[in-house]
Amino acid sequence: MPEDGCVQTARGPVSQGDGADVRESHEEVSRVSARVGGKAPDFEASAFFAGGFQNVRLSDYLGRWVVLCFYPGDFTFV
Amino acid sequence: MLSVSTDSRFVHKIWQAEELERMIPGGVPFPMLSDQSGAIGQIYGVYDPAAGVDLRGRFLIDPDGVIQAMEVLTPPVGRNVEELIRQLQAFQHVRATGDVTPSGWRPGETALHPSPGLAGQVWQVWKPKQGKA
């Protein structure tokens, strides 16, 4: 897992075949591209896990089933 | 299991310490991801720019990275974890066997082998569950 020095956030959406500069192509990958039967759009996100911080990239989970759950906010009610 | 919200990873840390560990021994055992710009929620179609939050979207992704199921709820209603697990078991059965699973299927129940001969004959091998709509 990439190190997280607590300063720089992760890259966010990552386009297919992308290697380096994601931020430049941000506009291109900001369109909705998730649909059932299609590839899950890849991304890298900052994360809290097992007591520490790390970056998580969705494509690191290829070969396993993944449940990806979005929710409106920490400390809310439901 | 990966959870995502627009909170920072620092807020996730404090939420785990202050509240989640009081609900679940040891806290939640999966990575809590941060989507502060909403850019990830945006490409998954769950970001609400007016509220600045990700809606309650759930995506079931198979080992090939293909989305097999999705569900999106507005914030006030929580999810049903039992239905998520049922869907996961059904998709895993389909992937392993090539069968298809009828409505409400659970492991151990009859799944169907699609064939030309079965068309129009499903009623002979599968019936809706009694007492359920």
Backbone of each chain as ProteinMPNN parsed JSONL, in Angstrom:
{"seq_chain_A": "MPEDGCVQTARGPVSQGDGADVRESHEEVSRVSARVGGKAPDFEASAFFAGGFQNVRLSDYLGRWVVLCFYPGDFTFV", "coords_chain_A": {"N_chain_A": [[0.838, -1.201, 0.0], [0.521, 2.277, -0.79], [2.388, 4.833, 0.897], [1.048, 7.087, 3.333], [1.561, 10.221, 4.135], [0.05, 11.982, 5.538], [-0.209, 14.491, 4.448], [-0.546, 14.962, 1.647], [-3.397, 14.345, -0.307], [-5.002, 11.404, -1.69], [-5.205, 10.258, -5.153], [-7.727, 10.149, -6.302], [-10.234, 9.608, -8.855], [-9.08, 7.345, -11.368], [-8.126, 7.072, -14.619], [-8.592, 4.53, -17.17], [-5.741, 2.637, -17.843], [-4.135, 4.612, -17.018], [-1.144, 6.198, -15.974], [0.383, 8.286, -14.65], [-0.26, 11.389, -14.198], [-3.112, 12.196, -12.814], [-4.693, 14.3, -12.123], [-4.693, 16.122, -14.181], [-6.338, 14.945, -16.038], [-8.743, 15.06, -14.877], [-11.227, 16.269, -15.552], [-12.029, 14.704, -17.631], [-12.513, 12.204, -16.483], [-14.574, 12.683, -14.768], [-17.151, 12.242, -15.457], [-20.178, 10.314, -15.005], [-19.613, 6.926, -14.897], [-20.269, 4.484, -13.962], [-21.989, 1.483, -14.236], [-24.249, -1.303, -14.125], [-22.86, -4.391, -15.083], [-20.755, -3.234, -16.317], [-17.27, -2.194, -16.213], [-16.01, -1.427, -13.007], [-15.321, 1.867, -12.206], [-11.967, 2.849, -11.755], [-10.104, 4.012, -8.89], [-8.095, 5.94, -6.577], [-7.926, 6.321, -3.123], [-7.543, 8.19, -0.082], [-7.324, 6.634, 3.102], [-8.553, 5.469, 6.285], [-7.441, 2.809, 8.189], [-7.146, -0.049, 10.172], [-6.021, 1.311, 12.332], [-4.271, 3.102, 11.167], [-3.165, 5.38, 8.507], [-3.596, 5.047, 5.01], [-3.245, 4.753, 1.421], [-5.796, 3.597, -0.7], [-6.349, 1.618, -3.502], [-8.783, 0.819, -5.847], [-8.375, -1.095, -7.875], [-6.461, -2.723, -6.795], [-7.841, -4.71, -5.604], [-8.647, -6.553, -7.447], [-9.623, -9.829, -8.376], [-10.879, -10.442, -6.079], [-14.091, -10.388, -4.425], [-15.801, -7.313, -4.039], [-17.439, -5.07, -1.899], [-18.568, -1.935, -2.295], [-19.312, 0.796, -0.509], [-20.959, 3.794, -0.345], [-21.698, 6.591, 1.798], [-23.551, 9.192, 3.522], [-22.273, 10.574, 5.696], [-19.859, 10.616, 8.406], [-20.651, 10.297, 11.862], [-23.323, 10.799, 11.509], [-26.791, 9.716, 11.453], [-28.014, 7.386, 10.439]], "CA_chain_A": [[0.0, 0.0, 0.0], [1.319, 3.515, -0.812], [2.468, 5.534, 2.182], [0.248, 8.294, 3.493], [2.258, 11.074, 5.079], [-0.946, 12.878, 6.141], [-0.176, 15.823, 3.862], [-1.151, 14.958, 0.311], [-4.489, 13.39, -0.437], [-4.86, 10.432, -2.769], [-5.399, 10.82, -6.485], [-9.11, 10.156, -6.75], [-10.492, 8.747, -10.005], [-7.932, 6.996, -12.193], [-8.669, 6.564, -15.89], [-8.053, 3.239, -17.594], [-4.427, 2.679, -18.443], [-3.445, 5.815, -16.573], [0.046, 5.964, -15.189], [0.912, 9.317, -13.773], [-0.945, 12.576, -13.717], [-4.549, 12.034, -12.881], [-5.41, 15.558, -11.917], [-4.864, 16.767, -15.479], [-7.436, 14.335, -16.785], [-9.876, 15.01, -13.959], [-12.474, 16.585, -16.245], [-12.403, 13.581, -18.489], [-12.999, 11.048, -15.737], [-15.572, 13.075, -13.787], [-18.487, 11.824, -15.876], [-20.638, 9.065, -14.411], [-19.322, 5.804, -15.785], [-20.594, 3.225, -13.292], [-23.268, 0.855, -14.613], [-24.155, -2.74, -13.9], [-22.344, -5.091, -16.246], [-19.577, -2.521, -16.804], [-16.123, -2.155, -15.308], [-16.063, -0.455, -11.925], [-14.29, 2.899, -12.425], [-10.876, 2.725, -10.783], [-9.755, 5.231, -8.158], [-7.245, 5.801, -5.404], [-8.464, 7.183, -2.075], [-6.954, 8.165, 1.25], [-8.18, 5.801, 3.948], [-8.186, 5.074, 7.641], [-7.612, 1.356, 8.272], [-6.314, -0.761, 11.144], [-5.308, 2.234, 13.206], [-3.347, 4.005, 10.471], [-3.61, 5.953, 7.241], [-2.966, 4.505, 3.809], [-4.033, 4.953, 0.215], [-6.411, 2.365, -1.193], [-6.722, 1.678, -4.912], [-9.788, -0.22, -6.09], [-7.864, -2.172, -8.739], [-5.67, -3.664, -5.986], [-8.742, -5.758, -5.123], [-9.008, -7.492, -8.52], [-9.476, -11.207, -7.907], [-11.727, -10.614, -4.901], [-15.366, -9.662, -4.44], [-15.718, -6.049, -3.294], [-18.638, -4.27, -1.659], [-18.173, -0.533, -2.189], [-20.468, 1.467, 0.094], [-20.915, 5.231, -0.072], [-22.685, 7.031, 2.789], [-23.504, 10.662, 3.564], [-21.314, 11.219, 6.583], [-19.538, 10.13, 9.738], [-21.373, 10.912, 12.985], [-24.744, 11.028, 11.253], [-27.683, 8.92, 12.288], [-28.429, 6.101, 9.877]], "C_chain_A": [[0.876, 1.256, 0.0], [1.289, 4.192, 0.558], [1.575, 6.763, 2.173], [0.919, 9.134, 4.564], [1.376, 12.125, 5.709], [-0.979, 14.258, 5.504], [-0.927, 15.858, 2.535], [-2.274, 13.922, 0.243], [-4.254, 12.472, -1.63], [-5.38, 11.015, -4.082], [-6.849, 10.901, -6.946], [-9.281, 9.265, -7.961], [-9.246, 8.543, -10.86], [-8.472, 6.434, -13.498], [-7.95, 5.292, -16.301], [-6.694, 3.425, -18.249], [-3.603, 3.879, -17.998], [-2.211, 5.465, -15.769], [0.312, 7.053, -14.195], [-0.091, 10.387, -13.366], [-2.452, 12.502, -13.897], [-5.253, 13.366, -12.857], [-5.649, 16.27, -13.25], [-6.069, 16.218, -16.222], [-8.709, 14.276, -15.943], [-11.198, 15.268, -14.665], [-12.981, 15.382, -17.024], [-13.026, 12.431, -17.694], [-14.113, 11.404, -14.756], [-16.996, 12.731, -14.218], [-18.868, 10.501, -15.211], [-20.334, 7.921, -15.368], [-19.588, 4.468, -15.112], [-21.953, 2.724, -13.778], [-23.125, -0.637, -14.391], [-23.753, -3.423, -15.197], [-21.102, -4.43, -16.816], [-18.462, -2.562, -15.771], [-16.34, -1.094, -14.224], [-14.967, 0.579, -12.154], [-13.224, 2.834, -11.329], [-10.622, 4.062, -10.091], [-8.738, 4.885, -7.082], [-7.756, 6.785, -4.353], [-7.625, 7.076, -0.816], [-7.891, 7.365, 2.153], [-7.625, 5.697, 5.364], [-8.455, 3.577, 7.754], [-6.638, 0.797, 9.295], [-5.43, 0.194, 11.943], [-4.389, 3.214, 12.505], [-3.954, 4.556, 9.192], [-2.881, 5.282, 6.084], [-3.822, 4.877, 2.606], [-4.537, 3.607, -0.269], [-6.764, 2.564, -2.653], [-7.652, 0.508, -5.214], [-9.193, -1.385, -6.871], [-6.917, -3.118, -7.99], [-6.524, -4.839, -5.506], [-9.21, -6.69, -6.237], [-8.709, -8.907, -8.051], [-10.298, -11.494, -6.661], [-13.059, -9.914, -5.125], [-15.22, -8.412, -3.581], [-17.123, -5.479, -3.126], [-18.167, -2.843, -1.407], [-19.396, 0.251, -1.72], [-20.188, 2.947, 0.322], [-21.967, 5.547, 0.991], [-22.493, 8.52, 3.041], [-22.533, 11.25, 4.584], [-21.097, 10.506, 7.896], [-20.381, 10.899, 10.761], [-22.807, 11.285, 12.638], [-25.51, 9.83, 11.791], [-27.967, 7.525, 11.761], [-27.213, 5.382, 9.295]], "O_chain_A": [[1.876, 1.302, 0.716], [0.293, 4.126, 1.279], [1.375, 7.397, 1.136], [0.861, 8.81, 5.75], [1.87, 13.057, 6.343], [-1.713, 15.126, 5.977], [-1.824, 16.677, 2.331], [-2.117, 12.781, 0.677], [-3.401, 12.743, -2.475], [-5.922, 12.12, -4.115], [-7.165, 11.641, -7.878], [-8.567, 8.273, -8.103], [-8.454, 9.467, -11.047], [-9.194, 5.437, -13.495], [-6.844, 5.011, -15.84], [-6.529, 4.283, -19.117], [-2.52, 4.136, -18.523], [-2.235, 4.532, -14.967], [0.456, 6.78, -13.004], [-0.702, 10.295, -12.302], [-2.983, 12.716, -14.987], [-6.29, 13.544, -13.496], [-6.669, 16.935, -13.434], [-6.743, 16.947, -16.951], [-9.637, 13.532, -16.258], [-12.182, 14.572, -14.414], [-14.176, 15.09, -17.068], [-13.947, 11.766, -18.167], [-14.56, 10.548, -13.992], [-17.94, 12.904, -13.447], [-18.009, 9.678, -14.896], [-20.754, 7.949, -16.524], [-19.181, 3.425, -15.625], [-22.944, 3.453, -13.735], [-22.022, -1.18, -14.457], [-24.242, -3.078, -16.273], [-20.456, -4.99, -17.702], [-18.678, -2.916, -14.612], [-16.804, 0.009, -14.513], [-13.799, 0.214, -12.283], [-13.536, 2.773, -10.14], [-10.899, 5.12, -10.655], [-8.541, 3.723, -6.726], [-7.993, 7.953, -4.661], [-7.066, 6.022, -0.511], [-9.11, 7.414, 1.986], [-6.424, 5.816, 5.605], [-9.558, 3.118, 7.455], [-5.452, 1.128, 9.285], [-4.256, -0.079, 12.194], [-3.786, 4.069, 13.155], [-5.092, 4.248, 8.838], [-1.689, 4.987, 6.176], [-4.98, 5.267, 2.753], [-3.814, 2.61, -0.255], [-7.402, 3.553, -3.014], [-7.355, -0.64, -4.884], [-9.476, -2.543, -6.562], [-6.602, -4.197, -8.492], [-5.988, -5.85, -5.052], [-10.077, -7.533, -6.008], [-7.686, -9.162, -7.415], [-10.407, -12.643, -6.232], [-13.153, -8.97, -5.91], [-14.591, -8.447, -2.524], [-17.898, -5.411, -4.08], [-17.461, -2.572, -0.436], [-20.39, 0.359, -2.439], [-19.293, 3.309, 1.085], [-22.992, 4.871, 1.083], [-21.411, 9.059, 2.807], [-22.009, 12.34, 4.354], [-22.004, 9.877, 8.44], [-20.768, 12.041, 10.515], [-23.45, 12.014, 13.392], [-24.943, 9.01, 12.512], [-28.143, 6.586, 12.539], [-27.342, 4.277, 8.77]]}, "seq_chain_B": "MLSVSTDSRFVHKIWQAEELERMIPGGVPFPMLSDQSGAIGQIYGVYDPAAGVDLRGRFLIDPDGVIQAMEVLTPPVGRNVEELIRQLQAFQHVRATGDVTPSGWRPGETALHPSPGLAGQVWQVWKPKQGKA", "coords_chain_B": {"N_chain_B": [[-14.769, -5.28, 1.63], [-15.35, -1.89, 1.384], [-15.729, 1.327, 2.64], [-17.009, 4.579, 1.86], [-16.95, 8.07, 2.253], [-17.449, 11.659, 2.197], [-16.034, 12.649, 4.257], [-12.9, 13.447, 5.9], [-9.902, 11.364, 6.236], [-9.018, 11.725, 8.741], [-11.237, 12.436, 10.244], [-12.591, 10.012, 9.97], [-10.964, 8.428, 11.578], [-11.419, 9.471, 14.14], [-14.157, 9.091, 14.376], [-14.298, 6.316, 14.377], [-12.952, 5.836, 16.81], [-14.479, 7.249, 18.694], [-17.148, 6.512, 18.422], [-17.829, 4.202, 16.728], [-16.366, 2.069, 17.783], [-17.729, 1.677, 20.071], [-20.004, 0.529, 19.262], [-19.313, -1.738, 17.864], [-17.165, -4.299, 18.738], [-13.777, -3.498, 18.652], [-14.185, -1.884, 16.499], [-15.042, -0.928, 13.05], [-13.98, -3.343, 10.64], [-12.88, -2.762, 8.162], [-11.301, -0.846, 5.439], [-11.804, 2.663, 5.642], [-12.703, 4.945, 3.385], [-11.798, 8.138, 1.991], [-13.42, 10.733, 0.3], [-13.098, 13.529, -0.385], [-13.357, 15.534, -2.321], [-15.528, 14.681, -3.668], [-15.179, 13.5, -6.08], [-14.934, 10.78, -6.585], [-17.426, 9.753, -5.843], [-18.831, 11.144, -7.77], [-18.161, 9.878, -10.267], [-19.329, 7.482, -9.81], [-21.927, 8.178, -9.752], [-23.251, 8.983, -7.439], [-22.803, 11.295, -6.064], [-23.955, 14.158, -4.423], [-24.046, 17.318, -5.322], [-25.238, 19.624, -4.277], [-25.648, 19.154, -1.564], [-23.138, 18.375, -0.933], [-22.3, 15.815, -0.342], [-21.799, 12.218, -0.484], [-24.309, 10.091, -1.64], [-26.254, 7.277, -0.367], [-24.943, 4.851, -1.694], [-24.469, 1.588, -3.007], [-22.271, -0.795, -4.276], [-21.716, -3.823, -5.85], [-18.979, -5.611, -6.669], [-17.362, -7.77, -8.895], [-14.755, -10.401, -9.011], [-13.459, -9.82, -11.417], [-13.574, -7.128, -11.588], [-15.955, -6.089, -12.429], [-19.039, -4.409, -12.181], [-21.673, -5.905, -10.602], [-24.033, -5.44, -9.245], [-26.038, -2.735, -8.053], [-27.184, -0.27, -5.716], [-28.942, 2.552, -4.734], [-29.717, 4.81, -2.241], [-31.545, 7.571, -0.849], [-30.412, 9.721, 1.845], [-32.044, 9.262, 4.349], [-32.853, 6.574, 4.776], [-31.679, 3.469, 5.833], [-29.549, 0.699, 4.765], [-30.147, -2.809, 3.814], [-28.49, -5.309, 5.114], [-28.744, -8.07, 5.032], [-29.959, -8.562, 2.566], [-27.981, -7.671, 0.852], [-26.009, -9.629, 1.372], [-27.378, -11.882, 0.514], [-27.611, -11.328, -2.238], [-24.892, -11.307, -2.91], [-24.212, -14.002, -2.399], [-25.817, -15.195, -4.33], [-24.765, -14.161, -6.751], [-22.216, -15.248, -6.582], [-22.835, -17.952, -6.736], [-23.894, -18.094, -9.318], [-21.632, -17.407, -10.793], [-19.987, -19.552, -10.223], [-21.368, -21.803, -11.173], [-22.809, -21.285, -13.512], [-25.505, -21.43, -13.541], [-28.768, -19.83, -13.187], [-30.395, -17.663, -10.839], [-33.549, -17.73, -9.338], [-36.11, -15.324, -8.262], [-35.589, -14.129, -4.976], [-33.901, -16.203, -4.3], [-31.999, -18.395, -2.235], [-28.972, -19.839, -0.861], [-28.796, -23.337, -1.443], [-31.35, -23.584, -2.338], [-33.447, -24.206, -5.263], [-31.804, -23.58, -8.253], [-31.775, -22.444, -11.671], [-31.163, -24.078, -14.802], [-30.54, -22.576, -17.673], [-32.103, -23.261, -20.778], [-33.217, -24.024, -24.135], [-35.403, -25.744, -23.915], [-36.427, -25.181, -21.424], [-37.737, -22.816, -21.595], [-40.775, -21.259, -21.027], [-41.492, -23.308, -19.376], [-40.801, -22.962, -16.797], [-42.551, -22.81, -14.679], [-42.997, -25.423, -13.96], [-40.806, -26.226, -12.514], [-40.205, -24.327, -10.652], [-41.691, -22.337, -8.134], [-43.339, -19.368, -6.914], [-42.545, -18.262, -3.58], [-44.57, -19.324, -0.821], [-46.824, -17.15, 0.841], [-45.438, -14.899, 0.354], [-45.068, -11.858, -1.432]], "CA_chain_B": [[-15.671, -4.204, 2.027], [-14.744, -0.564, 1.438], [-16.728, 2.37, 2.824], [-16.564, 5.86, 1.312], [-17.742, 9.28, 2.454], [-16.677, 12.872, 1.912], [-15.244, 13.011, 5.441], [-11.461, 13.185, 5.775], [-9.457, 10.163, 6.931], [-8.843, 12.101, 10.151], [-12.572, 12.311, 10.85], [-12.856, 8.566, 10.073], [-10.221, 7.91, 12.732], [-12.082, 9.881, 15.379], [-15.477, 8.428, 14.423], [-14.032, 4.935, 14.822], [-12.57, 5.82, 18.221], [-15.489, 7.828, 19.591], [-18.495, 5.944, 18.325], [-17.977, 2.862, 16.138], [-15.83, 1.055, 18.702], [-18.73, 1.45, 21.121], [-21.069, -0.27, 18.652], [-18.729, -2.981, 17.359], [-15.866, -4.499, 19.386], [-12.651, -3.298, 17.739], [-14.548, -0.962, 15.414], [-15.282, -1.58, 11.748], [-12.736, -4.029, 10.264], [-12.538, -2.534, 6.757], [-10.802, 0.503, 5.168], [-12.779, 3.751, 5.511], [-12.08, 5.783, 2.371], [-12.159, 9.55, 1.998], [-13.718, 11.285, -1.038], [-13.386, 14.902, 0.036], [-13.768, 16.356, -3.461], [-16.72, 14.102, -4.285], [-14.859, 13.055, -7.444], [-15.201, 9.34, -6.719], [-18.894, 9.663, -5.864], [-19.29, 11.684, -9.056], [-18.084, 8.896, -11.364], [-20.258, 6.397, -9.483], [-23.296, 8.695, -9.865], [-23.889, 9.081, -6.13], [-22.437, 12.535, -5.391], [-24.97, 15.213, -4.423], [-23.245, 18.537, -5.213], [-25.913, 20.633, -3.455], [-25.4, 18.828, -0.158], [-21.705, 18.129, -0.749], [-22.075, 14.486, 0.247], [-22.107, 11.037, -1.291], [-25.538, 9.415, -1.23], [-26.069, 5.934, 0.154], [-24.831, 3.968, -2.858], [-23.755, 0.335, -2.723], [-21.88, -1.45, -5.526], [-21.157, -5.16, -5.677], [-18.001, -5.708, -7.756], [-16.881, -9.153, -8.945], [-13.29, -10.491, -9.047], [-12.941, -9.236, -12.659], [-13.73, -5.68, -11.538], [-17.216, -5.728, -13.087], [-20.144, -4.123, -11.258], [-22.78, -6.844, -10.808], [-25.271, -4.936, -8.637], [-25.93, -1.448, -7.384], [-28.383, 0.207, -5.03], [-28.694, 3.905, -4.237], [-30.795, 5.321, -1.409], [-31.338, 8.898, -0.265], [-29.833, 9.529, 3.169], [-32.755, 8.893, 5.582], [-33.157, 5.145, 4.945], [-30.493, 2.612, 5.859], [-29.523, -0.469, 3.879], [-30.457, -4.117, 4.371], [-27.271, -6.102, 4.934], [-29.118, -9.446, 4.669], [-30.202, -8.61, 1.123], [-26.657, -7.579, 0.224], [-25.345, -10.935, 1.472], [-28.115, -12.793, -0.366], [-27.196, -11.047, -3.618], [-23.501, -11.754, -3.067], [-24.236, -15.465, -2.508], [-26.419, -15.562, -5.617], [-23.805, -13.876, -7.821], [-21.127, -16.223, -6.477], [-23.362, -19.224, -7.25], [-23.99, -17.958, -10.777], [-20.27, -17.405, -11.332], [-19.389, -20.878, -10.048], [-22.115, -22.894, -11.796], [-23.463, -20.926, -14.774], [-26.959, -21.423, -13.344], [-29.362, -18.537, -12.866], [-31.118, -17.807, -9.574], [-34.855, -17.065, -9.357], [-36.42, -14.31, -7.25], [-35.495, -14.498, -3.567], [-33.08, -17.414, -4.145], [-30.998, -18.502, -1.169], [-28.146, -21.041, -1.051], [-29.473, -24.59, -1.161], [-32.614, -23.648, -3.075], [-33.342, -24.553, -6.677], [-31.408, -22.611, -9.273], [-32.253, -22.921, -12.969], [-30.193, -24.23, -15.896], [-31.22, -22.067, -18.862], [-32.006, -24.052, -22.011], [-34.413, -23.777, -24.952], [-36.513, -26.548, -23.427], [-36.981, -24.649, -20.175], [-38.548, -21.635, -21.888], [-42.207, -21.516, -20.869], [-41.705, -24.465, -18.49], [-40.248, -22.659, -15.47], [-43.603, -23.076, -13.68], [-42.944, -26.819, -13.53], [-39.673, -26.49, -11.633], [-40.038, -23.277, -9.628], [-42.917, -21.594, -7.82], [-43.109, -18.297, -5.929], [-42.649, -18.719, -2.193], [-45.866, -19.104, -0.194], [-46.885, -16.105, 1.852], [-44.645, -13.727, -0.024], [-45.574, -11.2, -2.639]], "C_chain_B": [[-14.891, -2.898, 2.116], [-15.872, 0.441, 1.649], [-16.138, 3.696, 2.362], [-17.506, 6.972, 1.756], [-16.853, 10.481, 2.161], [-15.915, 13.373, 3.146], [-13.759, 12.719, 5.19], [-11.092, 11.9, 6.514], [-9.241, 10.452, 8.415], [-10.18, 11.998, 10.892], [-12.942, 10.833, 10.992], [-12.196, 7.997, 11.327], [-10.96, 8.232, 14.035], [-13.462, 9.243, 15.506], [-15.317, 6.989, 14.907], [-13.787, 4.908, 16.329], [-13.721, 6.24, 19.134], [-16.817, 7.101, 19.569], [-18.505, 4.486, 17.853], [-17.45, 1.775, 17.073], [-16.774, 0.777, 19.871], [-19.923, 0.658, 20.587], [-20.562, -1.671, 18.315], [-17.383, -3.173, 18.065], [-14.718, -4.374, 18.38], [-12.933, -2.337, 16.607], [-14.769, -1.689, 14.103], [-13.956, -2.128, 11.219], [-12.282, -3.758, 8.829], [-11.997, -1.11, 6.568], [-11.952, 1.503, 4.999], [-12.148, 4.807, 4.608], [-12.624, 7.208, 2.424], [-12.306, 10.052, 0.565], [-14.057, 12.756, -0.86], [-13.828, 15.806, -1.105], [-15.084, 15.871, -4.06], [-16.441, 13.506, -5.651], [-15.134, 11.561, -7.645], [-16.711, 9.111, -6.762], [-19.474, 10.129, -7.188], [-19.272, 10.617, -10.151], [-18.966, 7.675, -11.077], [-21.716, 6.879, -9.468], [-24.0, 8.858, -8.537], [-23.555, 10.396, -5.41], [-23.557, 13.558, -5.534], [-24.245, 16.55, -4.243], [-23.902, 19.592, -4.339], [-25.616, 20.404, -1.978], [-23.911, 18.606, 0.118], [-21.401, 16.788, -0.131], [-22.316, 13.393, -0.794], [-23.379, 10.388, -0.748], [-25.224, 7.976, -0.839], [-26.057, 4.926, -1.013], [-24.019, 2.739, -2.515], [-23.52, -0.395, -4.043], [-21.231, -2.783, -5.2], [-20.279, -5.444, -6.899], [-17.377, -7.093, -7.746], [-15.351, -9.202, -9.078], [-12.663, -9.982, -10.345], [-13.051, -7.715, -12.673], [-14.993, -5.188, -12.219], [-18.297, -5.505, -12.025], [-21.303, -5.065, -11.568], [-24.091, -6.327, -10.238], [-25.01, -3.562, -8.062], [-27.268, -1.068, -6.765], [-28.05, 1.598, -4.509], [-29.924, 4.388, -3.481], [-30.499, 6.774, -1.035], [-30.994, 8.707, 1.214], [-30.734, 8.973, 4.285], [-32.972, 7.404, 5.813], [-31.878, 4.318, 4.837], [-30.659, 1.379, 4.987], [-29.968, -1.732, 4.593], [-29.27, -5.051, 4.09], [-27.602, -7.541, 4.527], [-29.347, -9.57, 3.172], [-28.882, -8.485, 0.351], [-25.977, -8.947, 0.228], [-26.044, -11.956, 0.571], [-27.7, -12.582, -1.824], [-25.771, -11.533, -3.873], [-23.447, -13.274, -3.231], [-24.792, -15.904, -3.859], [-25.438, -15.311, -6.77], [-22.626, -14.847, -7.783], [-21.576, -17.591, -7.004], [-23.415, -19.201, -8.781], [-22.597, -18.063, -11.406], [-19.659, -18.802, -11.282], [-20.06, -21.94, -10.914], [-22.637, -22.575, -13.192], [-24.972, -20.995, -14.693], [-27.446, -19.986, -13.175], [-30.265, -18.72, -11.657], [-32.431, -17.048, -9.621], [-35.007, -16.073, -8.197], [-36.289, -14.858, -5.833], [-34.621, -15.706, -3.288], [-32.118, -17.298, -2.965], [-30.205, -19.792, -1.38], [-28.888, -22.302, -0.62], [-30.795, -24.726, -1.891], [-32.354, -23.908, -4.56], [-32.872, -23.367, -7.518], [-31.776, -23.221, -10.623], [-31.104, -23.029, -13.966], [-30.891, -23.732, -17.161], [-31.019, -22.994, -20.063], [-33.253, -23.754, -22.835], [-35.625, -24.538, -24.415], [-37.168, -25.992, -22.175], [-37.88, -23.437, -20.425], [-40.023, -21.988, -21.815], [-42.52, -22.638, -19.902], [-41.185, -24.209, -17.067], [-41.269, -22.992, -14.375], [-43.557, -24.514, -13.176], [-41.846, -27.065, -12.497], [-39.503, -25.453, -10.533], [-41.357, -22.551, -9.423], [-42.59, -20.487, -6.826], [-43.297, -18.826, -4.516], [-44.029, -18.389, -1.626], [-45.761, -17.97, 0.813], [-46.02, -14.905, 1.539], [-45.171, -13.161, -1.32], [-44.688, -11.557, -3.823]], "O_chain_B": [[-13.895, -2.807, 2.834], [-16.864, 0.417, 0.921], [-14.93, 3.918, 2.456], [-18.725, 6.835, 1.647], [-15.657, 10.336, 1.909], [-15.235, 14.397, 3.086], [-13.41, 11.861, 4.38], [-11.873, 11.402, 7.325], [-9.277, 9.543, 9.245], [-10.235, 11.529, 12.029], [-13.531, 10.433, 11.996], [-12.788, 7.19, 12.043], [-11.106, 7.38, 14.911], [-13.891, 8.896, 16.606], [-16.092, 6.506, 15.734], [-14.338, 4.067, 17.04], [-13.918, 5.668, 20.206], [-17.533, 7.071, 20.569], [-19.115, 3.631, 18.495], [-18.02, 0.687, 17.147], [-16.636, -0.226, 20.57], [-20.751, 0.175, 21.359], [-21.283, -2.659, 18.461], [-16.534, -2.284, 17.997], [-14.7, -5.074, 17.368], [-12.035, -2.003, 15.835], [-14.693, -2.917, 14.044], [-12.924, -1.466, 11.329], [-11.394, -4.446, 8.326], [-12.203, -0.255, 7.429], [-12.936, 1.23, 4.311], [-11.191, 5.479, 4.994], [-13.756, 7.444, 2.844], [-11.435, 9.829, -0.275], [-15.175, 13.181, -1.151], [-14.593, 16.746, -0.887], [-15.691, 16.571, -4.871], [-17.366, 13.049, -6.321], [-15.518, 11.132, -8.733], [-17.213, 8.371, -7.608], [-20.47, 9.591, -7.671], [-20.251, 10.463, -10.882], [-19.309, 6.925, -11.99], [-22.629, 6.096, -9.206], [-25.23, 8.874, -8.496], [-23.974, 10.595, -4.27], [-24.05, 13.796, -6.636], [-23.864, 16.889, -3.123], [-23.2, 20.387, -3.714], [-25.364, 21.352, -1.234], [-23.477, 18.644, 1.269], [-20.375, 16.62, 0.528], [-22.944, 13.615, -1.829], [-23.507, 10.164, 0.456], [-24.089, 7.515, -0.961], [-27.05, 4.245, -1.268], [-23.006, 2.825, -1.821], [-24.447, -0.59, -4.829], [-20.315, -2.862, -4.381], [-20.773, -5.509, -8.024], [-16.909, -7.55, -6.703], [-14.716, -8.16, -9.241], [-11.457, -9.734, -10.383], [-12.668, -7.076, -13.652], [-15.101, -4.009, -12.553], [-18.45, -6.299, -11.098], [-21.856, -5.031, -12.667], [-25.16, -6.731, -10.696], [-23.897, -3.258, -7.635], [-28.331, -1.486, -7.223], [-26.994, 1.802, -3.91], [-31.034, 4.378, -4.012], [-29.336, 7.162, -0.917], [-31.257, 7.643, 1.776], [-30.215, 8.244, 5.131], [-33.251, 7.0, 6.942], [-31.106, 4.45, 3.887], [-31.758, 1.058, 4.532], [-30.146, -1.742, 5.811], [-29.083, -5.516, 2.966], [-26.853, -8.165, 3.776], [-28.97, -10.575, 2.57], [-28.701, -9.126, -0.683], [-25.433, -9.377, -0.789], [-25.392, -12.789, -0.058], [-27.466, -13.546, -2.554], [-25.481, -12.101, -4.926], [-22.729, -13.782, -4.092], [-24.304, -16.861, -4.459], [-25.297, -16.15, -7.66], [-22.096, -15.225, -8.828], [-20.798, -18.303, -7.64], [-23.031, -20.164, -9.445], [-22.415, -18.728, -12.425], [-18.91, -19.193, -12.178], [-19.4, -22.884, -11.349], [-22.883, -23.488, -13.98], [-25.661, -20.66, -15.657], [-26.652, -19.054, -13.04], [-30.837, -19.792, -11.459], [-32.443, -15.852, -9.91], [-34.171, -15.993, -7.297], [-36.817, -15.927, -5.525], [-34.592, -16.194, -2.158], [-31.51, -16.253, -2.732], [-30.7, -20.73, -2.004], [-29.527, -22.331, 0.433], [-31.312, -25.831, -2.053], [-31.223, -23.841, -5.041], [-33.472, -22.293, -7.49], [-32.061, -24.416, -10.694], [-30.196, -22.199, -13.984], [-31.768, -24.426, -17.675], [-29.908, -23.452, -20.329], [-34.249, -23.278, -22.29], [-36.746, -24.031, -24.458], [-38.328, -26.291, -21.891], [-38.689, -23.073, -19.572], [-40.47, -22.924, -22.478], [-43.69, -22.905, -19.628], [-41.136, -25.121, -16.241], [-40.895, -23.405, -13.277], [-44.03, -24.795, -12.074], [-41.938, -27.997, -11.698], [-38.745, -25.668, -9.587], [-42.049, -22.195, -10.376], [-41.689, -20.63, -6.0], [-44.105, -19.724, -4.28], [-44.591, -17.329, -1.903], [-44.771, -17.836, 1.534], [-45.883, -13.998, 2.359], [-45.654, -13.887, -2.19], [-44.939, -11.106, -4.94]]}, "name": "protein", "num_of_chains": 2, "seq": "MPEDGCVQTARGPVSQGDGADVRESHEEVSRVSARVGGKAPDFEASAFFAGGFQNVRLSDYLGRWVVLCFYPGDFTFVMLSVSTDSRFVHKIWQAEELERMIPGGVPFPMLSDQSGAIGQIYGVYDPAAGVDLRGRFLIDPDGVIQAMEVLTPPVGRNVEELIRQLQAFQHVRATGDVTPSGWRPGETALHPSPGLAGQVWQVWKPKQGKA"}
